[in-house]
Amino acid sequence: MLRIGKLFKAAAITAVVGLTAAGCSATGGAPRNDGSDGTAGGVDTPRYVVAMVTHGAPGDTYWDLVRKGAEDAAKKDNIELRYSSDPQAPNQANLVRSAMDSKVDGIAVTMPNAEAIGPAAQNAVDAGIPTVGLNAGMDEYAKYGLSGFFGQDETIAGTTAGERLKEEGKKKVLCVIHEQGNSSQEARCDGVKKGLDTGEVEHLYVNGQDLTSVQATISSKLSQDASFDTVFALQAPVAMRATEAVKQSGSDAQVVTFDTNSELVDAIADGRVAWAVDQQPYLQGYLAVDSLWVAKRNGGTFGGGQPVFTGPSFVDGNNVDEVAEAAKAGLR
């Protein structure tokens, strides 16, 4: 726990310093914040090109926060950011290869399926391109030679959440996995089971790219089994649909979730969602890009090759007002 505290503190200090230099501004459209408007970055260093390749699905607001953090760091560091994503692991691996072939100066990549994406990242490392991981793949990034990782330990986050549910007296949890084959999501639900101890955790697999279907599937499950006292979503959009499913089914289950967006923060404020586990996606994107600038500038690393933790923390009724201000600015 002491190590986690130290790494988290280092990440927070780095981000605060960087954000002070960068400032905050909303962006829209694509490409965004890549400096193509001719404005200079916040540093007087060579113009680098960094590719960020994620598994974000279209319309998933979580990845808007990751991208916003990456863009703000790119603006400060005089970096051209090339952001791309694909929820299918083979396609994501191809995006990494394309970035390598275009001879970018650095790559930041998520690895929800490390066996599929890791070899492509390893090729980039072998080609001498500074490469770091973020969000997914904490257990595997070092295996493929990545020099750093920014995110949370999903098992620890899930266990912490399960312990909180146990303290609240919860006994039966429906854990909704919206991306089959995503090891991070499986680890979250397994962690919840570990923390809940003697309680029951059932996995429910849904298609996160079809939220109408997600709501119907959750509602049907709750109608079939009224003993669930908690629906645990793994992303904000699914959590919002879960609140509707609870009403639709007549269930008494509370809704909790991993990850936030501005709509989810409002739902915590008005009680539709009890609480959320936050891993600070903005910070993940920001630190990943900033670390690649450092690597190109002087060969340095953040965390000395160890993972830099950006979570977990809880957002609930005690701190939701404070978080809401950051959410409105696109920072949480």
RODOKOL-941821 format. One line per 3 residues: number of its first residue (from 1); their letters; for each residue x, y, z of C-alpha. Coordinates in Angstrom, 3 decimals. Layout:
NUM> a> X,Y,Z | ...
//
This chain:
1> mlr> 0.000,0.000,0.000 | 2.897,2.376,0.684 | 4.192,1.806,-2.839
4> igk> 0.780,2.542,-4.338 | 0.589,5.749,-2.337 | 4.013,6.916,-3.486
7> lfk> 3.358,6.174,-7.138 | -0.063,7.793,-7.066 | 1.417,10.881,-5.421
10> aaa> 4.119,11.086,-8.065 | 1.522,10.837,-10.817 | -0.628,13.526,-9.269
13> ita> 2.305,15.918,-8.854 | 3.405,15.376,-12.442 | -0.100,15.984,-13.744
16> vvg> -0.567,19.148,-11.706 | 2.711,20.574,-12.992 | 1.799,19.679,-16.550
19> lta> -1.728,21.005,-16.327 | -0.485,24.295,-14.941 | 1.624,24.713,-18.043
22> agc> -0.992,23.430,-20.463 | -4.191,24.998,-19.222 | -7.538,23.368,-20.036
25> sat> -9.683,23.864,-23.108 | -12.525,21.850,-24.602 | -12.000,20.391,-28.057
28> gga> -14.174,18.714,-30.633 | -13.915,16.951,-33.981 | -11.001,15.006,-35.369
31> prn> -8.115,15.481,-35.491 | -8.024,17.511,-32.287 | -5.373,19.427,-30.375
34> dgs> -2.549,18.170,-32.566 | -1.053,21.588,-33.075 | -2.085,21.691,-36.744
37> dgt> -3.537,25.150,-36.214 | 0.017,26.461,-36.085 | 0.035,27.301,-32.385
40> agg> 3.152,26.398,-30.457 | 3.216,23.936,-27.609 | 4.045,24.831,-24.039
43> vdt> 7.680,23.732,-24.360 | 10.543,24.732,-26.630 | 11.474,21.232,-27.829
46> pry> 11.406,19.449,-31.201 | 8.055,18.547,-32.680 | 7.397,14.874,-31.907
49> vva> 4.647,12.597,-33.225 | 2.945,10.258,-30.741 | 0.342,7.602,-31.561
52> mvt> -2.224,6.561,-28.947 | -4.018,3.321,-29.805 | -6.886,2.210,-27.554
55> hga> -9.670,-0.348,-27.555 | -12.332,2.306,-27.058 | -15.633,1.622,-28.793
58> pgd> -17.423,4.360,-30.761 | -19.593,6.510,-28.501 | -17.966,5.364,-25.240
61> tyw> -17.543,8.604,-23.298 | -14.855,7.080,-21.092 | -12.397,7.288,-23.961
64> dlv> -13.254,10.922,-24.577 | -11.680,11.596,-21.170 | -8.572,9.548,-21.981
67> rkg> -8.215,11.395,-25.263 | -8.764,14.781,-23.638 | -5.912,14.111,-21.214
70> aed> -3.674,12.953,-24.053 | -4.496,16.058,-26.087 | -3.758,18.427,-23.226
73> aak> -0.377,16.793,-22.647 | 0.346,16.891,-26.383 | -0.464,20.574,-26.534
76> kdn> 1.858,21.329,-23.634 | 4.664,19.174,-25.042 | 4.512,20.410,-28.652
79> iel> 3.452,16.928,-29.792 | 1.342,15.900,-32.769 | -1.065,13.351,-31.321
82> rys> -2.482,10.652,-33.579 | -5.335,8.948,-31.760 | -6.990,5.783,-33.073
85> sdp> -9.084,3.018,-31.544 | -10.793,-0.259,-32.303 | -12.568,-2.573,-29.838
88> qap> -11.474,-5.656,-31.803 | -8.041,-6.845,-30.654 | -6.712,-7.903,-34.095
91> nqa> -7.690,-4.536,-35.552 | -6.102,-2.709,-32.638 | -2.885,-4.644,-33.179
94> nlv> -2.936,-3.560,-36.824 | -3.298,0.060,-35.725 | -0.160,-0.346,-33.605
97> rsa> 1.697,-1.785,-36.586 | 0.531,1.087,-38.777 | 1.798,3.591,-36.207
100> mds> 5.151,1.830,-36.128 | 5.358,1.766,-39.940 | 4.694,5.513,-40.043
103> kvd> 7.781,5.958,-37.842 | 6.131,7.832,-34.980 | 8.292,9.002,-32.098
106> gia> 6.294,7.187,-29.422 | 3.327,4.876,-28.923 | 0.861,4.596,-26.038
109> vtm> -1.325,1.503,-26.199 | -3.991,-0.310,-24.204 | -3.812,-4.114,-24.062
112> pna> -7.161,-5.643,-23.027 | -6.030,-8.776,-24.873 | -2.273,-8.838,-24.389
115> eai> -1.697,-12.009,-26.404 | -3.192,-10.349,-29.480 | -1.822,-6.828,-29.067
118> gpa> 1.408,-7.379,-27.134 | 3.483,-8.767,-30.029 | 2.728,-5.678,-32.133
121> aqn> 3.780,-3.463,-29.227 | 6.932,-5.569,-28.816 | 7.762,-4.954,-32.478
124> avd> 7.582,-1.220,-31.852 | 9.867,-1.536,-28.843 | 12.332,-3.617,-30.865
127> agi> 12.291,-0.919,-33.536 | 13.469,1.597,-30.952 | 10.154,3.413,-30.512
130> ptv> 9.428,4.415,-26.897 | 6.225,2.554,-26.005 | 4.077,2.668,-22.863
133> gln> 0.842,1.066,-21.762 | -2.237,2.558,-20.199 | -5.607,1.464,-18.825
136> agm> -5.475,-2.258,-19.676 | -2.587,-4.717,-19.577 | -0.918,-3.901,-16.258
139> dey> 0.023,-7.512,-15.634 | 1.553,-7.999,-19.083 | 3.097,-4.701,-20.234
142> aky> 6.617,-5.490,-18.974 | 6.537,-8.871,-20.755 | 6.414,-7.047,-24.085
145> gls> 9.097,-4.525,-23.210 | 6.900,-1.481,-22.570 | 8.732,1.049,-20.412
148> gff> 5.784,2.138,-18.264 | 2.108,1.767,-17.476 | -0.574,4.194,-16.265
151> gqd> -3.791,2.895,-14.744 | -5.127,0.854,-11.884 | -4.697,-2.723,-10.776
154> eti> -8.122,-4.062,-11.721 | -8.054,-6.903,-9.209 | -7.201,-4.517,-6.370
157> agt> -9.898,-2.089,-7.551 | -12.483,-4.852,-7.724 | -11.497,-6.240,-4.338
160> tag> -11.734,-2.798,-2.757 | -15.196,-2.345,-4.252 | -16.276,-5.792,-3.051
163> erl> -15.103,-4.977,0.460 | -17.228,-1.846,0.415 | -20.263,-3.845,-0.686
166> kee> -19.617,-6.300,2.149 | -19.512,-3.425,4.637 | -22.834,-2.250,3.226
169> gkk> -24.321,-5.681,3.875 | -24.746,-6.680,0.235 | -25.083,-10.383,-0.499
172> kvl> -25.725,-10.925,-4.200 | -24.163,-8.910,-7.034 | -24.810,-8.945,-10.762
175> cvi> -21.512,-7.922,-12.416 | -22.149,-6.746,-15.982 | -19.294,-7.409,-18.438
178> heq> -19.763,-5.410,-21.637 | -16.662,-6.609,-23.573 | -16.209,-10.356,-23.725
181> gns> -12.548,-11.336,-23.775 | -11.429,-8.177,-21.960 | -9.189,-9.472,-19.175
184> sqe> -9.455,-6.203,-17.230 | -13.218,-6.553,-16.910 | -12.986,-10.157,-15.805
187> arc> -10.403,-9.099,-13.190 | -12.749,-6.422,-11.858 | -15.617,-8.846,-11.349
190> dgv> -13.310,-11.492,-9.877 | -11.973,-8.849,-7.502 | -15.502,-7.931,-6.436
193> kkg> -16.102,-11.598,-5.617 | -12.902,-11.723,-3.578 | -13.795,-8.602,-1.602
196> ldt> -17.402,-9.638,-1.035 | -16.054,-12.865,0.453 | -19.020,-15.084,1.255
199> gev> -21.401,-13.146,-0.968 | -22.407,-14.251,-4.464 | -21.232,-12.555,-7.665
202> ehl> -22.747,-13.589,-11.002 | -21.284,-12.442,-14.319 | -23.682,-11.161,-16.968
205> yvn> -22.263,-10.748,-20.488 | -23.771,-8.035,-22.672 | -22.889,-6.222,-25.891
208> gqd> -21.641,-2.829,-24.746 | -22.003,-1.405,-28.257 | -25.783,-1.931,-28.144
211> lts> -27.022,-0.124,-25.042 | -30.681,-0.830,-25.804 | -29.890,-4.531,-25.696
214> vqa> -27.836,-4.000,-22.527 | -30.822,-2.494,-20.729 | -33.154,-5.263,-21.896
217> tis> -30.747,-8.016,-20.829 | -30.215,-6.550,-17.353 | -33.946,-5.954,-16.897
220> skl> -34.742,-9.535,-17.905 | -32.166,-10.921,-15.474 | -33.493,-8.844,-12.584
223> sqd> -37.066,-9.845,-13.400 | -36.069,-13.504,-13.301 | -34.202,-13.200,-10.007
226> asf> -35.343,-10.628,-7.470 | -32.610,-11.611,-4.978 | -29.921,-9.419,-6.568
229> dtv> -29.249,-6.476,-4.248 | -26.589,-4.835,-6.449 | -25.986,-4.317,-10.150
232> fal> -22.300,-3.591,-10.744 | -21.581,-1.980,-14.104 | -18.055,-1.635,-15.460
235> qap> -18.569,1.645,-17.327 | -20.771,4.717,-17.018 | -23.062,4.215,-20.073
238> vam> -23.904,0.683,-18.938 | -24.542,1.969,-15.415 | -27.018,4.531,-16.731
241> rat> -28.880,1.810,-18.619 | -28.782,-0.327,-15.479 | -30.665,2.384,-13.565
244> eav> -33.428,2.172,-16.171 | -33.386,-1.630,-16.052 | -33.833,-1.559,-12.274
247> kqs> -36.922,0.632,-12.633 | -38.250,-1.401,-15.539 | -37.932,-4.700,-13.674
250> gsd> -39.215,-3.417,-10.333 | -35.989,-4.538,-8.666 | -34.748,-3.102,-5.371
253> aqv> -31.104,-3.481,-6.403 | -28.751,-0.547,-6.089 | -26.549,0.400,-9.040
256> vtf> -22.813,0.973,-8.624 | -20.154,1.190,-11.296 | -16.562,1.527,-12.346
259> dtn> -15.628,4.731,-14.154 | -17.484,7.987,-14.520 | -18.584,10.687,-16.927
262> sel> -20.539,13.887,-16.371 | -23.912,12.114,-16.692 | -22.852,9.441,-14.212
265> vda> -21.660,12.057,-11.728 | -25.104,13.689,-11.915 | -26.677,10.274,-11.274
268> iad> -24.600,9.886,-8.101 | -25.651,13.349,-6.991 | -29.360,12.545,-7.336
271> grv> -29.078,9.009,-5.939 | -29.773,6.918,-9.040 | -26.255,5.471,-8.732
274> awa> -24.901,4.814,-5.230 | -21.182,5.250,-5.992 | -18.463,4.720,-8.572
277> vdq> -14.897,3.461,-8.599 | -12.838,6.079,-10.428 | -9.495,5.380,-12.141
280> qpy> -9.080,8.901,-13.580 | -9.002,8.263,-17.347 | -7.978,11.858,-18.072
283> lqg> -4.867,11.334,-15.982 | -4.068,8.061,-17.749 | -4.077,9.752,-21.153
286> yla> -2.161,12.759,-19.909 | 0.610,10.836,-18.190 | 1.038,8.341,-21.038
289> vds> 1.726,11.116,-23.564 | 3.800,13.181,-21.143 | 5.972,10.167,-20.336
292> lwv> 6.747,9.654,-24.031 | 7.864,13.282,-24.312 | 10.193,12.684,-21.355
295> akr> 11.493,9.489,-22.981 | 12.308,11.321,-26.195 | 13.738,14.345,-24.419
298> ngg> 16.152,12.667,-22.032 | 15.438,8.920,-21.975 | 13.687,9.148,-18.604
301> tfg> 10.721,7.165,-17.322 | 7.818,7.728,-14.953 | 7.692,5.200,-12.120
304> ggq> 11.076,3.676,-12.968 | 9.398,1.050,-15.126 | 6.866,0.195,-12.414
307> pvf> 3.147,0.922,-12.936 | 1.943,4.391,-11.982 | -1.442,4.058,-10.295
310> tgp> -4.211,6.526,-11.150 | -6.826,4.749,-9.014 | -8.891,3.392,-7.505
313> sfv> -10.818,6.005,-5.583 | -14.512,6.304,-4.771 | -16.940,8.937,-5.982
316> dgn> -20.018,9.073,-3.769 | -22.296,11.502,-1.992 | -19.429,12.771,0.151
319> nvd> -17.305,14.142,-2.697 | -19.583,14.227,-5.738 | -19.909,18.030,-5.740
322> eva> -16.157,18.456,-5.992 | -15.867,15.818,-8.728 | -18.795,17.385,-10.611
325> eaa> -16.798,20.546,-11.242 | -13.956,18.546,-12.788 | -16.452,16.475,-14.803
328> kag> -17.952,19.629,-16.328 | -14.447,20.611,-17.467 | -13.917,17.188,-19.047
331> lr> -11.286,16.173,-16.503 | -13.093,13.332,-14.635
//
